[in-house]
Amino acid sequence: MNSRCRRAAPTLALGLAALLLPQPASAAPAAVPDPVVFVHGWNSSGSTWDTMAGRFRAAGWPADRLHQWTYPSGQSNATTADALAAEVDRVLAATGAARVDLVAHSMGSLSSRHYLKNLGGTAKVDAWVSLAGPNHGTDAALLCGGPACTEMRPGSVFLQSLNTGDETPGETRYATWASPCDVFVRPASTVALDGAENRTTACLGHTDVHRDAAVHAEVAAHVR
């Protein structure tokens, strides 16, 4: 064997060994999160989610996966649930996703629950979040009028129907957050649901629960 062949032999052997040895797996692409549809409460709008949506974007959520939906909040929660069903279908069609996550504040918890329980929403919603939601009514609703406020009152026909049977139906993952200092959704125990992951926040006002950084971190972990 000439000197050129002798020099090439080790290089060739190393190359063959590299081909035969197991290769490290390439890094898997980051999973694209479910679209998040934010559902505001009474006398509010989608802009109330600017702080939380901004935190999601800062954490890497694509902007087109964050939908700050606005609806007429004075109407019946059942009517809003119909509109929410259409909004979820629109988001799924636009993104190509299989399911969405719903993040609701205050009264938005009621329409989104009606959608899940009565309109087939559990097949399209992976995770549901209720932030300061009057899930079993609040006496503060005695101070306002209209269909939506009437339905938020303890013992209303709407709430009796919504809370009869399974409060967390389907395979959707449910979580609630209640503040001990919330003077609009009271008592704080109204928020928790049987079958949900129920949390208590620090002492936060009603309109601070969905703007709080610690609450956002927990919500993000739940919907991830």
C-alpha positions in Angstrom: 0.0 0.0 0.0 1.5 3.4 -0.9 1.8 6.3 1.5 -1.2 8.1 0.0 -3.5 5.0 0.6 -2.1 4.6 4.2 -3.0 8.2 5.0 -6.5 7.9 3.5 -7.3 4.7 5.4 -7.9 6.2 8.9 -10.0 9.0 7.4 -12.2 6.5 5.6 -12.5 4.3 8.7 -13.6 7.3 10.8 -16.2 8.3 8.1 -17.7 4.8 8.0 -17.8 4.6 11.8 -19.7 7.9 11.9 -22.3 6.6 9.5 -22.7 3.4 11.5 -23.0 5.0 15.0 -26.5 6.1 16.2 -27.0 9.8 15.3 -28.5 12.2 17.8 -32.1 13.1 17.1 -32.6 16.5 15.7 -34.5 18.9 17.9 -38.3 18.6 17.5 -40.0 21.8 16.3 -41.7 23.8 19.0 -45.4 22.9 19.2 -47.8 25.5 18.0 -50.1 26.4 20.8 -53.9 26.2 20.5 -55.5 29.5 19.6 -56.7 31.3 22.7 -60.1 33.0 22.5 -60.5 35.6 25.3 -64.1 36.2 26.6 -64.6 39.4 28.5 -67.2 40.1 31.1 -70.2 42.5 31.6 -69.8 46.1 30.4 -66.4 45.4 28.9 -64.7 44.6 25.6 -61.9 42.6 24.1 -59.5 45.4 24.9 -59.6 44.4 28.6 -57.3 41.6 27.6 -54.5 43.8 26.3 -52.2 43.2 29.3 -52.7 39.4 29.4 -52.5 39.0 25.6 -49.3 41.1 25.6 -47.8 38.7 28.2 -48.7 35.7 26.0 -47.0 37.4 23.0 -43.9 38.2 25.1 -43.8 34.5 26.2 -43.7 33.4 22.5 -47.3 32.9 21.6 -47.8 33.9 17.9 -50.1 36.9 17.6 -52.4 35.1 15.3 -53.2 32.6 18.1 -54.6 35.3 20.4 -58.1 36.5 19.8 -59.6 39.2 21.9 -63.3 38.8 21.1 -65.9 41.5 21.7 -69.6 41.0 22.0 -72.7 43.0 23.4 -72.5 42.2 27.1 -76.0 43.2 28.0 -77.7 40.4 26.1 -78.5 37.0 27.5 -75.5 34.7 28.1 -77.3 32.1 26.0 -77.3 34.5 23.1 -73.6 35.3 23.7 -72.9 31.5 23.7 -74.4 31.2 20.2 -72.1 34.0 19.0 -69.1 32.4 20.8 -69.8 29.1 19.0 -69.6 31.0 15.7 -66.4 32.8 16.8 -64.7 29.5 17.8 -65.6 28.0 14.4 -64.2 31.1 12.7 -60.9 30.9 14.6 -60.6 27.2 13.9 -61.1 27.7 10.2 -58.7 30.6 10.1 -55.9 28.9 12.0 -56.4 25.2 10.9 -56.3 24.2 14.6 -58.2 21.3 15.9 -59.3 23.0 19.2 -59.1 26.3 21.0 -58.5 27.4 24.6 -61.1 29.7 26.2 -60.0 32.2 28.8 -62.9 34.1 30.4 -63.2 36.9 32.8 -66.1 37.5 35.1 -69.5 37.0 33.3 -67.7 35.6 30.3 -67.4 32.4 32.3 -71.2 31.9 32.1 -71.6 32.2 28.3 -68.5 30.1 27.7 -69.8 27.4 30.1 -73.2 27.4 28.3 -71.3 26.9 25.0 -69.4 24.0 26.5 -72.4 22.3 28.1 -75.2 22.9 25.6 -73.7 23.7 22.2 -71.1 21.0 21.7 -68.2 23.2 22.7 -66.3 20.4 24.6 -65.4 18.9 21.3 -63.7 22.1 20.2 -62.2 23.4 23.5 -59.0 21.9 25.0 -58.7 24.1 28.1 -61.1 26.5 29.8 -60.2 29.2 32.3 -62.5 31.2 34.5 -61.0 34.3 36.1 -63.3 35.8 38.8 -66.3 34.1 37.3 -69.7 34.3 39.1 -70.3 30.6 38.3 -72.8 30.2 41.1 -74.0 33.8 41.1 -73.0 37.0 42.8 -75.2 39.4 44.9 -73.5 42.3 43.1 -75.7 41.5 40.2 -78.7 42.7 42.2 -77.5 46.2 41.6 -77.7 46.1 37.8 -80.4 45.3 35.3 -81.0 43.6 32.0 -80.9 39.9 30.9 -77.2 39.4 31.6 -77.3 40.8 35.1 -80.4 38.9 35.9 -78.7 35.7 34.9 -75.8 36.4 37.2 -78.0 36.6 40.3 -77.8 33.7 42.8 -80.5 31.2 42.1 -81.4 32.5 38.6 -83.1 30.1 36.2 -80.0 30.4 33.9 -77.6 29.4 36.7 -79.8 26.6 38.0 -79.8 25.1 34.5 -76.1 25.7 34.0 -75.1 24.1 37.3 -77.4 21.1 37.2 -75.6 17.8 36.7 -71.9 17.9 35.7 -70.4 21.3 36.1 -67.3 20.4 34.1 -68.5 18.2 31.2 -66.5 16.5 28.5 -62.7 16.1 28.1 -62.1 19.9 28.4 -59.6 20.8 31.1 -61.3 23.3 33.5 -59.6 25.7 35.9 -60.8 28.7 38.0 -59.2 31.6 39.8 -60.9 33.5 42.6 -59.7 36.5 44.6 -60.6 36.9 48.3 -60.7 40.6 47.8 -63.1 40.7 44.8 -66.1 42.9 45.8 -68.0 42.3 42.6 -68.0 38.5 42.5 -68.8 37.5 46.0 -68.6 35.3 47.9 -65.3 34.1 46.5 -66.6 30.5 46.8 -69.0 31.2 43.9 -66.1 30.8 41.4 -65.1 27.2 42.1 -66.6 24.3 40.0 -66.8 20.6 40.8 -64.3 18.8 38.7 -62.1 21.9 38.0 -58.7 22.9 39.2 -59.7 25.7 41.6 -57.2 28.3 42.6 -57.2 31.3 44.9 -55.2 34.4 43.9 -53.5 37.0 46.1 -55.6 39.9 47.3 -56.6 41.3 43.9 -59.5 43.5 42.8 -62.0 42.2 40.3 -60.5 44.0 37.3 -56.9 43.1 38.4 -57.3 39.3 38.4 -56.9 39.0 34.6 -54.0 41.6 34.5 -51.9 40.1 37.3 -48.5 38.6 36.2 -48.7 35.7 38.6 -52.2 34.7 37.4 -51.0 34.9 33.8 -48.2 32.5 34.5 -50.6 30.0 36.0 -53.1 30.4 33.1 -50.3 30.0 30.6 -49.2 26.8 32.3 -52.8 25.5 32.2 -53.5 26.1 28.6 -50.0 25.2 27.3 
